[in-house]
Amino acid sequence: MVATIASAGSPVKERLRSQTAIVWVLLLAAIPLSRLASENFPSWSLVDGTLVLSLFLVLVAFGQGLVILTGGIDLSLATVVTLGAYLTGRLVSDGMPLPVAILLTLLGCAVVGVVNGLLVGKAGFPAFIVTLATGSIVAALLLGVSRGAPAQQSPTQLSSWFGDSSILGISTPIWMLLVVCVLGWAIQHRSVLGRRAFAVGGSPTAAKLSGIPVIRTYVMTYAVAAIAYGLAGIALLGYSSGADLSIGNSWLLPSITAVVVGGSSIRGGAGSFIGTVGGAILITLLGTDISAAGLAEGWKQVLYGLIIIAALLGNRVFQSGRR
């Protein structure tokens, strides 16, 4: 019964396939157009840089996409990304081995996700209110713990993975991106959690009547999402060679943009991780073009907003055409 509920109707599947294809076509079209912003594009160094930057957005978009599948939006994302980066750097600087620090950091991120899931699933509070509140609490705690201290330095081993490290001549972060894409697709589309998230997003009441543990699904979804945000924070720590309390601030809107432009329904119950990956890489490429063209960073926020509106309008037009 789970598979029946989780599999959307044929019109929804048709829209997902269509929008996913459109995203990847736009991405392919954007590559040669990037020469307008940089004459060096598409050189391998710029392609490499774009894919490395895509790793961070794909990670946060994967987590945000799971939450959106259930019909919510996770506004605690930015704070949990910061938690992942700052706590890892702090623990290692205090003498803890990097693997142990990463494990404890991800556990802390998961706790935030569990709290979000319980408040949304069991208490029935709106997701955006809950995650806004928990994000604010965690941000305040981080501010109190740091006491205005300078940014945490990235552990040497972590920085080396995002420096000159490569496997078979390809940067290590690109291999990480490939692993994240495979695991993200498997979790969203082939795991029990993914199928339950589709079902709960389609109709929590119908999911509960069919025997799906709705509360547990919310808890696990938000926990897995928070772990993904934490991993993104740890990766950003290695890439940027340090972490301050603003390191996660710029990732909330792009994460929602990547998920929506990739074909996911903002109301929940429908989504494509392949589309999300395409959307994340496209947004990263366009953001790189804006920077290469010497435009202000604020134009990226304008771009994200316009893309979300365009995706929502496209979805509305499609739905109207089906009637």
C-alpha positions in Angstrom: 0.0 0.0 0.0 2.9 2.3 0.7 4.1 2.0 -2.9 0.6 2.7 -4.2 0.3 5.9 -2.2 3.8 7.0 -2.8 3.6 6.7 -6.6 1.9 9.8 -7.9 -0.7 9.7 -10.5 0.3 9.7 -14.2 -0.3 13.4 -14.7 2.0 14.2 -11.8 4.6 11.7 -13.1 4.3 13.3 -16.6 4.9 16.8 -15.1 7.9 15.6 -13.1 9.5 13.9 -16.1 8.8 17.0 -18.2 10.2 19.5 -15.7 13.2 17.3 -14.9 14.1 17.1 -18.6 13.6 20.9 -19.0 16.0 21.5 -16.1 18.8 19.4 -17.7 18.2 21.0 -21.1 18.5 24.4 -19.5 21.7 23.3 -17.8 23.2 22.2 -21.1 22.1 25.4 -22.8 23.6 27.5 -20.0 27.0 26.0 -20.4 27.9 27.7 -23.7 26.1 30.9 -22.6 28.5 31.1 -19.7 31.1 32.3 -22.1 29.3 35.6 -22.0 30.4 35.9 -18.4 33.8 34.4 -18.7 35.9 33.8 -21.8 37.6 30.9 -20.0 34.4 28.9 -19.8 34.0 26.0 -20.4 37.6 25.3 -19.3 38.1 22.3 -17.1 39.2 24.4 -14.1 35.9 26.4 -14.2 33.8 23.2 -14.7 35.7 21.6 -11.8 35.0 24.6 -9.6 31.3 24.6 -10.5 30.9 21.0 -9.7 32.8 21.3 -6.4 30.5 24.2 -5.4 27.5 22.1 -6.5 28.4 19.5 -3.8 27.3 21.9 -1.0 24.0 22.9 -2.7 23.1 19.3 -3.7 23.6 18.2 0.0 21.3 20.9 1.4 18.8 20.5 -1.4 18.6 16.8 -0.8 17.6 17.5 2.9 15.3 20.3 2.0 13.7 18.1 -0.8 12.9 15.4 1.7 11.2 17.9 4.0 9.3 19.4 1.1 8.2 15.9 0.0 6.3 15.7 3.4 4.7 19.1 2.7 6.9 21.3 4.9 9.8 23.7 4.5 12.9 23.6 6.8 13.9 27.1 7.8 16.4 25.8 10.3 18.7 24.7 7.4 21.1 27.7 7.6 21.6 27.3 11.3 22.2 23.5 11.1 24.7 24.1 8.3 26.5 26.5 10.6 26.3 24.0 13.5 27.9 21.3 11.4 30.8 23.6 10.4 31.4 25.4 13.7 31.0 22.4 16.0 33.4 20.2 14.0 36.0 23.0 13.9 35.6 23.6 17.7 35.8 19.9 18.7 38.9 19.3 16.6 40.6 22.5 17.9 39.9 21.1 21.4 41.9 18.0 20.6 39.3 15.6 19.4 40.1 13.3 16.4 38.4 14.4 13.2 36.3 11.2 12.7 34.9 11.4 16.3 34.3 15.1 15.9 32.3 14.6 12.7 30.3 11.8 14.3 29.4 13.9 17.3 28.6 16.8 15.1 26.2 14.8 12.9 24.6 13.4 16.1 24.0 17.0 17.3 22.5 18.0 13.9 20.3 14.9 14.0 18.9 15.9 17.4 17.8 19.2 16.0 16.0 17.3 13.2 14.4 14.9 15.6 13.0 17.9 17.6 11.7 19.4 14.4 10.0 16.1 13.4 8.4 15.6 16.8 7.0 19.1 16.9 5.7 18.9 13.3 4.5 15.2 13.4 3.3 14.7 16.9 2.3 18.2 18.0 1.0 19.2 14.6 2.6 22.6 14.5 3.4 24.2 11.1 6.8 23.2 9.8 8.0 26.7 8.9 7.1 28.0 12.4 8.8 25.1 14.1 12.0 25.2 12.1 12.2 28.9 12.3 12.0 28.6 16.1 14.5 25.8 16.5 16.8 27.5 14.0 16.7 30.7 16.1 17.4 28.7 19.3 20.4 26.9 17.9 21.7 30.2 16.4 21.4 31.8 19.9 23.2 28.9 21.5 26.0 29.0 19.0 26.4 32.8 19.5 26.6 32.2 23.3 29.1 29.4 23.0 31.4 31.3 20.6 31.3 34.5 22.7 32.3 36.4 19.6 35.4 34.3 19.1 36.9 34.3 15.6 36.0 31.7 13.1 37.0 28.1 13.7 39.9 27.0 11.6 39.4 24.0 9.3 41.3 20.8 10.3 44.3 20.1 8.1 43.0 16.7 7.0 39.6 18.2 6.0 41.1 21.1 4.1 43.4 18.7 2.2 40.3 16.9 0.8 39.1 20.2 -0.8 42.6 21.4 -1.8 44.7 19.6 -4.3 43.4 16.1 -3.4 42.2 14.1 -6.4 41.4 10.6 -7.5 42.2 9.5 -11.1 42.8 13.1 -11.9 39.4 14.3 -10.7 39.0 16.4 -7.6 37.9 14.5 -4.5 34.9 16.8 -3.9 33.5 15.8 -7.4 33.7 12.1 -6.3 31.9 13.1 -3.1 29.2 14.8 -5.3 28.8 11.6 -7.2 28.4 9.5 -4.0 25.9 12.1 -2.7 23.9 11.9 -5.9 23.7 8.1 -5.8 22.8 7.9 -2.1 20.3 10.8 -2.4 18.5 9.1 -5.2 18.4 5.8 -3.4 17.1 7.3 -0.2 14.4 9.5 -1.9 13.2 7.0 -4.5 14.2 3.5 -3.4 14.1 3.5 0.4 11.3 2.9 2.8 11.7 6.4 4.2 11.5 7.9 0.8 8.3 6.1 -0.1 6.8 7.0 3.2 7.7 10.7 2.7 6.0 10.7 -0.6 2.9 9.1 1.0 2.8 11.5 4.0 3.2 14.5 1.7 0.4 13.3 -0.5 -2.0 12.8 2.3 -1.0 12.3 6.0 -4.5 11.0 6.8 -4.5 8.4 4.0 -0.9 7.5 4.9 -2.0 6.9 8.5 -5.0 4.8 7.5 -2.8 2.7 5.3 -0.6 1.8 8.3 2.3 4.1 7.7 3.9 5.4 11.0 3.3 9.1 10.1 5.0 10.6 13.2 8.1 8.3 12.8 8.3 9.3 9.1 8.3 13.0 10.1 11.0 12.4 12.7 13.2 10.4 10.4 12.8 12.8 7.5 13.8 15.8 9.5 16.7 13.9 11.1 18.1 12.7 7.8 17.7 16.3 6.4 19.5 17.8 9.4 22.4 15.2 8.9 22.6 16.3 5.3 22.8 20.0 6.4 25.5 19.1 8.9 27.5 17.3 6.2 27.2 20.4 4.0 28.5 22.5 6.9 31.5 20.1 7.4 32.3 20.2 3.7 32.1 24.0 3.7 34.5 24.1 6.7 37.0 22.1 4.6 36.4 24.2 1.5 36.6 27.6 3.1 39.4 26.7 5.6 37.3 28.1 8.4 33.8 28.6 9.8 32.1 31.6 11.4 28.5 31.9 12.5 27.3 33.2 9.1 28.6 30.3 7.0 25.2 28.8 6.5 23.2 31.9 5.9 23.4 31.9 2.1 22.1 28.4 1.5 18.4 28.5 2.5 16.9 30.2 -0.5 19.1 28.3 -3.0 18.1 25.0 -1.5 14.4 25.7 -1.9 15.1 27.0 -5.5 16.9 23.9 -6.5 14.1 21.6 -5.2 11.3 23.6 -6.8 12.9 24.2 -10.1 13.8 20.5 -10.2 10.1 19.6 -10.3 9.1 19.0 -6.7 5.7 20.2 -5.6 5.9 22.8 -2.8 2.7 21.2 -1.4 4.5 17.9 -1.0 3.9 14.4 -2.3 5.8 14.7 -5.6 9.4 15.3 -6.4 12.4 14.1 -8.4 15.9 14.0 -6.9 17.4 13.9 -10.4 15.6 17.1 -11.1 16.9 18.6 -7.8 20.5 17.7 -8.8 20.0 19.4 -12.2 18.5 22.4 -10.5 21.3 22.6 -8.0 24.0 22.5 -10.7 22.1 25.0 -12.9 21.8 27.5 -10.0 25.4 27.0 -9.0 26.5 27.7 -12.6 24.3 30.8 -12.9 25.7 32.0 -9.6 29.2 31.5 -10.8 28.3 33.5 -14.0 27.1 36.4 -11.9 30.3 36.5 -9.9 32.4 36.1 -13.0 30.6 39.0 -14.6 31.5 41.2 -11.7 27.8 41.8 -10.6 26.8 42.3 -7.0 26.0 39.2 -4.9 22.5 40.6 -4.3 21.7 39.6 -7.9 21.9 36.0 -7.0 19.1 36.5 -4.5 17.1 38.2 -7.3 17.8 35.3 -9.6 16.7 32.7 -7.0 13.4 34.5 -6.4 12.7 34.8 -10.1 13.4 31.1 -10.7 11.1 30.1 -7.9 8.3 32.3 -9.2 8.8 31.0 -12.8 8.8 27.4 -11.5 5.5 27.9 -9.6 3.9 29.6 -12.6 5.0 26.8 -14.8 3.4 24.3 -12.4 0.2 26.3 -12.3 0.0 26.5 -16.1 0.6 22.7 -16.3 -2.2 22.0 -13.8 -4.6 24.3 -15.7 -3.8 22.5 -18.9 -4.7 19.2 -17.4 -8.2 20.3 -16.4 
